[in-house]
Amino acid sequence: MKNTIPTTLSACATALTCLFPTLTLAQDSPLSLPAQVVLGSEAADQDTRVPLARDTVSGEQISPQSLGANLSETLQRVPGIVAVNRQNYAQDLQISSRGFGARAQFGVRGVRLVQDGIPLTMPDGQGQPSLFDLDGMQRIEVLRGPLTTLYGNASGGIIQGFTDEGAFYPTLENRTAIGPDNLRRSRLRYGGQHGDLNVAANISRLETDGYRDHSETRRDIANLRLGWDIDDASSLTLLINSLDQPETEDPLGLTRAQVREDRRQAVAGTQTFDTRKTVRHNQAGLNYQRRLANDDKITLMVYGGERYVEQFLAFPGGGQFSGGGVIELDRRFGGGELGWQRETQLFGLPVELAAGLTYDYQGEQRNGFVNDFGDKGAQQRDEFNTVDSQDAYLISTWQLDPRWTLTAGLRHSRVEFESEDDYLVDGQDDSGGVDYQKTNPAVGLSYQWNPALTLYAALGQGFETPTFQELAYQQQGSGLNFGLEPSESRNAEIGMKLRHERTRLNLALFHSRVEDEIVTGPNQAVTGRSTFVNAGQSTRRGLELSLEQGFDHGIEAYLAYTLLDARFDSYTTSDGDDLSGKDLPGVPRHSLFAELSWQPPGTGFTTALEAQSLSERFATDDNQARASGYAVFNWRAGYSHEVGNWTVDPFVRVDNIGDKEYIGSLIVNGPGGRYYEPAPDRQWLVGLGLQYQWR
C-alpha cells in the first residue's frame, strides 16, 4: 500500500476515454501543446488583457553566451524575482518572488514550478529548479499577482517553461563551455519532424571542482519530448526527464569571520563528516488535448516519477531524538489534471470558461542513520510519509465591452499529510497526520485605454502549506511537527502595460498581507537542525518596473527594477523577543538588472553589457546579521556563422568584471551563524556551438 498511487487518476482517465468515441472532429489547424489552462500562457500580443504581472524570457535570452545550466542565469532579468546561484549544487538555486520563498534553505518553496503543464513542484509545495530543461526551452514565463493563487499551493507566483519543438529539418547540435575551477559543460541536442511525430531530445553533463573548497559536482541530465499530431482536432505530447547527480560535495555556509579569513574555504565539519548529497530523479508526463465539435477543449495531463536523495550532514546525529546525520529519502510521486475550456456567451457577453480537477500524490520512505565520519552508521529513523493533494478550480474571463475585461476564479484545495512511524526502538510511535483545506477566490479587471496602453487591478487570496522538510523536526523530541499551520495571504495589485512600436513597459504596484508566515524557529536541541514555526503577520508591498527599448542599428536597452518593503507586522519568538517591524530576512529592498546589447544587422555578431545589483539583505529574523548590497557588471559576446549546412557559434563571457567581493546568497537563520555563501570573484567562460542540419 505504501508505494501504490491511489486509483483516482486511472478513474479520471477511464471516464475521459469513454467520451472519445462520441466526439466529432473539428476542422481546425493542428493544435500546439501543452494546453494546460494557465493565465498568461497566451501569445505575447494577447497578454496585455490579462490582469497580472507577466514577464516572458525567450529562448534566445535563456542562455545567451552563458553556461546554460542554471535558471538563475535567466531569471535575474525578471522584476520581482531574486534568483541567485549558491555556488553549492548540493542545495540547488535560491529563488524568491516578491519575498515569498526567501527563507528556503534548500530547493524552492512559495513559487510554483511548471514545465509544459507538468508540475516540477511536489504536492507539499517544494520544487527543484534544476529539473527545468533549459537546453530545450522555447520560452519561460514568470507570473506574479493575485490571480496566480488560482493555480495551486504557492503564494509568490508561477515560473512555467515551454519546451521547444524540434526543427522541421533534422538538426544535431553540440555546445561546450569551459571556465575556471575545472568547469566544463557539454550538451548534445537533436530535433526533427518525422511525419506527424516531432522529436526533440538532449543530454548534458556539467562538471566542476567548484568555486569553494569541498564543492565538486557532476550533474547529468537527459530530456525527451515527443509531439504527435493525432488528427486535426487532437494532439499528444510525451515528456521524459532524468537527472543524476552523484556525491555532490556540500561546503555549507560560512560565518562572517570565516568569510573574511578565506571566502573560498569550507568549514571543518565538511571534511570530518564528508558532507555531500546524491540525487537521482526520473519523471515522465503525458499531455493530451482535444478540440470538440462545439469548439470546447478538453485536456488530460498525467505524470509520475521517482526521486532518491541521500545527504550526509555535518554532525553524527546519534542522540535519542536526533534522527541521524545521514538522511535517505526514496520518493514516488504522480498525479494528473483533467481540464475543460469553452468560449460562449453569458448575458449577451463573450465569456471564456475554464474548469478542472487536479490530483497529486507523494509517497516517501524516510530513513535516518548515524553519520560515522562520512560513512552510514546505525539507523535512527524509519518512517513513511505521504501527501495527497486534491484541487478543483473554475476560472472565467468576460469581455464586458471592447475595452473592459473581467477575470474571476475560485480554487478549492485540500492537502493531507500522513506519517507512519516504523522506528519504535525509542519507545515512541510518532505516527500521525494533518489535513489542510482552503478555498481561494481571485478577481481582476483590465481596461484597454488605447491600443498601446492597458490598465488593470486584481485582488485574491493565497494558501501555502508547510513542506515535509519544514514539518520534519520538532524543537524537542521526535516525530513530525504537525502543529505547524499553513500561511494565508491576501493580495492586491494595480498595474499598466504599454506596447508602442519598439517600446515595452510593465509597471505593477502590489500589496500582500500574510497570516501565520512560516519562519525558521529555534534550532533543534543537540543537533542544531532548523525547525519551523508560525509568525503572526507580515506585509509585502512594492513596485515592479520593466522597460525595453529598441533603437536603430541593432541597439537595445532593457531595465528591470524592484522596490520591495517586506517586514513582520507582529511576531514574538518563543524566547519572548518582539520582532514586530523587523525586515523579512533574505529580501533586498532594491534589486536591479540592466542590459545594453548591440547586434549589428547582417553581421552575426552580438555583444552586451549587463549590470546586476541587490541592496542590503538581513540574514536573521532579528536583523542583527546582514549582507551588504552590491553592484556587479558582466560582459558577453558571440558570433554566429553559417557554412553550408553547418552553423558555428563561438562565444565568450566575463562575469564580475570589477572583481568585486560580495555575498551571493544567504542561509536564512542558519545554525551556528553560518549564514553566508560568497559569490565568485571575476570569472570567465568560453564556449563553442556546432550545429548540422540535414536539408
Secondary structure as UniProt FT lines:
FT   TURN            2..3
FT   HELIX           8..19
FT   HELIX           20..22
FT   TURN            39..40
FT   HELIX           44..49
FT   STRAND          53..58
FT   HELIX           59..62
FT   TURN            64..65
FT   HELIX           72..75
FT   TURN            76..77
FT   TURN            79..80
FT   STRAND          81..84
FT   TURN            89..90
FT   STRAND          94..97
FT   TURN            98..99
FT   TURN            101..103
FT   STRAND          108..109
FT   STRAND          112..115
FT   TURN            116..117
FT   STRAND          118..119
FT   TURN            123..124
FT   STRAND          126..127
FT   HELIX           129..131
FT   HELIX           134..136
FT   STRAND          137..144
FT   HELIX           146..151
FT   STRAND          158..163
FT   STRAND          171..179
FT   TURN            180..182
FT   STRAND          183..194
FT   TURN            195..196
FT   STRAND          197..208
FT   STRAND          217..231
FT   TURN            232..233
FT   STRAND          234..249
FT   HELIX           256..261
FT   TURN            263..264
FT   HELIX           268..272
FT   TURN            273..274
FT   STRAND          276..291
FT   TURN            293..294
FT   STRAND          297..312
FT   TURN            320..321
FT   STRAND          326..346
FT   TURN            347..348
FT   STRAND          349..372
FT   TURN            373..374
FT   STRAND          375..399
FT   STRAND          404..421
FT   TURN            425..426
FT   STRAND          432..450
FT   TURN            451..452
FT   STRAND          453..464
FT   HELIX           468..471
FT   TURN            482..483
FT   STRAND          487..500
FT   TURN            501..502
FT   STRAND          503..515
FT   STRAND          518..520
FT   TURN            525..527
FT   STRAND          532..534
FT   STRAND          537..550
FT   HELIX           552..554
FT   STRAND          555..570
FT   TURN            574..575
FT   TURN            580..581
FT   TURN            585..586
FT   STRAND          590..598
FT   TURN            601..603
FT   STRAND          605..614
FT   STRAND          617..618
FT   TURN            621..622
FT   STRAND          626..627
FT   STRAND          630..639
FT   STRAND          641..643
FT   TURN            644..645
FT   STRAND          646..655
FT   TURN            657..658
FT   STRAND          663..666
FT   TURN            668..669
FT   HELIX           671..673
FT   STRAND          676..678
FT   STRAND          683..693
//
